[in-house]
Amino acid sequence: MGLSAIFGLVQADFERVNRLIPRQLCSGVHLVEEIGRYIVEAGGKRLRPLIVLLTARAFDQHGDDHIRLAAIIEFLHTATLLHDDVVDKSARRRGRATANALWGNAPSVLVGDFLYSRGFQLMVELDSMDIMAIISDATNVIAEGEVMQLANIGRADVTEAEYLEVVRRKTAMLFQAAAHTGAVLCCDEPDLIDALRRYGLHFGMAYQLVDDWLDYAGDSRVMGKDPGDDLAEGKVTLPLIHTMAHGRAPDAALVRQAIVARSPTDFPRVCDAVQRGGGLAYTKSRALEASDRAMEEALVLPPSPYRDALESLAAFAVSRLS
C-alpha cells in the first residue's frame, strides 16, 4: 500500500484535523498566528497524526476525540521543530526558510511554547489522565533527548548505545506516544496497547536511522536540508560511529577530525570514508531491522485495512533507502 493510499483511508479524518488546527492557532497576538501558521502550513508528511488516526480507526473509533488527539500530536511536533531549528541554527527546513531565519530566535522559541501549551489545552478537553500521563512523560523525555544531543555535539567518542538512546528520546518518543495514545483512547486490552506503543517506538527508530543514512547518501531534494548539515553541526550519528569503530585507521581519523572541527569542508571525503567503512550499510541494516519489528507489532491488531496501512507505513519508513 503506497503512502497516498494510506492517507486515503483516513482522508475524511485528516480534513477534520486540518480544519481544527487553524482554529486552535487563533491568538490575540498577531505574531503568534503568523509564525504558527507559517510552520504548520509548511507541510511535511504529518506521519505522527497519521499514526494516531490509523490506530484509532483500527479499533473502530468514531467521534471527535481522535481528531483532537491527532492535532495535539501535530502541535507538539511543530513546537519541537521550532525549538530544534533555533538550537541547530538552521536556515532551511522542508525546502524553505525556517521561522528563526525569518523572525529571529526569540519569537520562534516563544511561539513553540505557545504550541506546546495549546496542545495541553486540547489535551484537557480529552479528559483522560492516561493520555495526559503518556504525553506529558513523552514531552519530558523529548526535552531530555534534545539536551543529550546537545551535550554530544563535537564528541568523537559517542557510542552506538548513546546515539540510539538520543534517537529513542528525541525522535522515536513522539511516534511512540502517537501510537500509544491512539490505542489508549480506543482500547482497554493491555497487550494490544503495548503492541501499539512498541510499534511507534520501532517506527520512529527506523525513520530517524534513515534520516541519518540519507545525510551521507542522499541529496537535499530528499532531505529538505543540505547534505552535510549534521557534520557541520558536530552531530555524531550512526554512519560516523560505525566508521570510527570498524573503518580503516585513516578513515576513522578523518571522521574524528571532521566531528571535532564541526566543518563541512571535508564532507565529500567523509562520505567516501563512511561508504568504505561500512557505515552506510550498517545503518541501513539497523533501519530495516527496526522497520521489520514495527511491522511485526502491527500484526497483533485484528485484521483490517487500517492494520494493513500501519504495516505498510512501517515499510514506508525505510522506502527512502536505495
N, C-alpha and C positions, 0 to 999 in steps of 0.2 A: 504494500500500500504506500503510495507516494505521499509527500507532505501535503500537497493540495487536497488529496482525498481524505487525509486525516483531519485537516481543518474543516473540510466539508461536512464531516459527521456532526460537528458542533457549531456549524456556521450561525444558526439562529441564536445560540447562547453567546457566541462571540459578538454578534451585533448588539446584544443587550449589554455586554461588558463594555463595548466601545461607546455606548450611549451613557453608561453610568460614569465612566472615567472623567469625561469633560465636566459633568455636573459636579463631581466631587473636587474638581480643580478650582471651582469658584472661590474667589477671595476678594475681600475689600481692598487688598493691596495689589495694584496692577502688576508690579514686577513679579510677584509670586505666580500669578496666572500666566504671564508672558513666558517666563522660564519653564514653568511646569508644562505648559502646552508644547513648547519647543521640543523638550526632550521626550515627552510621551508620544508626540506625533512623529518623532524621528523614525518610528517603525521598529525594526528588529523583528525577530521571529516570534516573540511572545510565547515561547515554549513553556514557561512556568505556568501562566494561566491556562494554557492548553492542557497541561497535565492535570490541573485542578478539574477542568470541565470534563475531560475524558474519564477521570477517576469517578467523578460524581455520576456521570451517565452510566458507567459500568455497573453502578449499584442502583440504577433506575431512579436517580434523584430528579425531582421536579421542584417548582417554586422558584424563590429568588436567592436563597442562601448561597448556593454555589456560584451565582453571578457576583455577589458581594465578595466572596472569598477569592475568586479569580482576580477581581480588581484590587483587593488588598495585596495579594502576592505581586501584582504588577507594580503597585505603588512602592512596595518595599524594594523591589529590584531596581526601579528607576532611581530611588533615593541612593542606593549603593553606587549606581553608575555616576551620579553627580559627585559623590564623595570620592570615588575612585579616580575620576579624571582630575580632581584637584590634587589629590595625593601624588598621582603619577605625572602631573603637569602635562597632561595630554592635550593636544591641539585638535585632534580629529577622532571621531568615533562614527561608525556606520557611514563612512564616506563623506561626512560633513563636519563643520566646526563644532567643537564641544561648547557647552554652556559657559564654562570658565574662560574659554578663549574669547567669547563674545561679551560676557557681562562681568567677568572677573571672578576671583576665588570666593570672596565673602558672600556675594549673593547666591552662588551655586551651592555652597555649604548650607546656607540658611534655607534655601528652597528644598534641598534634600531633607532637612529637618522637618519642614512643613509636610512633605510627602510621607515621611515616617509617621508623624502624628496623625495625619489624615487617615492613614492606613489603620492605625489603632482606634480611631474614632469609628470607622466602619466595623472593626472587629467587635466593638461593644454591641453594635446592632445585631450581631450573630448570637449574642447571649450564650456563649459556650466557653466555659472555663477550660475545657480540654484543648480547644483550638487556641485560646489565648495563651495557654501554657506552652504549647508547641511553638507558636510563632514568636513569643517573647524570648524563649530559650534560643530559637534559631537566630534572631537578630543579635543576641548577645554573643553567640558563637561566631557569627559572621564578623562582628567587630573585632573579636579576638584574632580571627584569621587575618584580618587586614593588618593588625599590629604585628603579628608573627611574620607576615610577608615583608613588612617594612623593616623589621629587625634583621631579616635575612638579606637585605639589599647589599650587594657588593661582597657577599661572603662566598668564597670559593669552596668552603668546607661543608656546605649544606648537604645533608644526607638524603637519600631517597625517602626514608621514613619521614623526615622533617618536611620534605616537599609535599608528600602525599597528605600529611596532616593539614598543611596550609590549604591544599586543594579541597579537602573534605570540608574544612571550616568556611573558606572564603567563597567557594563556588557551589559545591555539591549540597551544602546545607539548605539553601533555599529551594532547590529542586526536591530535596527530601521533604521539606516542610510542605511543599505544594501537594505532593502525592499523599503524604501522611494526613494532612488536614482534610484533603478531599475525601479520604477514606473515613476518617473520624466523623465527618459531617453526615455520612450516609450509612454507616455500617457499625454494628456492635459486636462483630466477630474478631477477637484479638488476633487470630492467625492471619486473617486477610488484611487487617490494618497493618500488621507488622510487615507483611509481604510488600505492601504498597510503600511503606516507609523505606524498605531496603531497595525497592525499585527506583525511587527518586534518588537515593544515595548513589547507586551504581550508575544511573543515567548521568548524574552530574559529574561524577568522576570521569566517565568516558568523554563527556563533552569538553571538559577542560583539558584533558590529555590531548585531544585532537587539536584544540586551540594552540597548545604548546608545541605540538608537532608541526602545525602549519607555520609557526613563526620561523622555522628553519627549513621548511619545504614548500611553503605556499607562496601566495602573492597577495598584494594589497586588495585586489578585487574580491578575493575570497574572505579576507580577514576584516576588511573595513578599517584597517590601520596599516601603517608602513611596516614592512618586514624589518626586523632588527630593533624594533622599539623596545622589546623586553631586554635585549642585550644592552642597549643604550641606557636603560634604567637600572642596570645591575641586577635584574631578576634572574634567579637561578632556577631553571626548570629541568625536567627530566632528561631531555636530549643532551643537555650540557652535563648533568650529573653522571649519566651513564658513560659519556665520552671521557670524562675525567677519571672515572673508575676503571674503565676497560679499554680505552683507546691507547694508541701508541704514545710513548712518552712526549714526543714533540707536540702532538695534537692536544694532549692533556694540558701541557704547559701553556699552549696558545689560548685554550679556553679559559684557564685560570686567570691569565693575564688580562684577557678581554673583560672578564667579570669584574675584576678589581678596578680596571681602568674606567668601566662604565662608558665605553666609547663605541660607536657604531663603525669606526674606521676599519676594523678587522672583520666585519660581519661576513663578507664573502668567504674569507679564509676559515672562519669559524664554522660556517655552513659545510664547507668541504670536510673539515675535521669531524664534525658531527656525523656526516654521511659515512666517512671511512671508519669511524669508531663504533658504529652500530647504534648510535643514539637515536636515530630516526626509526630504525627497525624495532628497537626495544620499546620505544614509546608507543609505536603503532600496536605492538602486541599487547601492551598493557591496556590500551584503549579498547581494543577488540575484546579482551577478557572482561572488562567492566561492562561493555555493552551486552555481551552474552549473559552475564549474571543478571542484568536488568531484565532481559527477555525471559529468563527462567522464572523470575519473580512474577512477571505479568501473567504467566501461565497458571498461576494459583487461582486467578479470578475465574468466575463462571464464564463459559463461552458466550461471547457477544462480539459485535463489530467494534465495540469500544475497547474490549480486551485486545482484539487483533490490532487496533490502532496503537495502543500502548506498546505492544510488541514491535510493531513497525517503527514507532518513534525511537525506540532503543536502537534499531538498525540505522535510522537516520542519523543518530548522534555520531556515528563513525563513517557516514557516507562521504564526508569531505576528504577522507584518506584516499590516496591514489598511489 
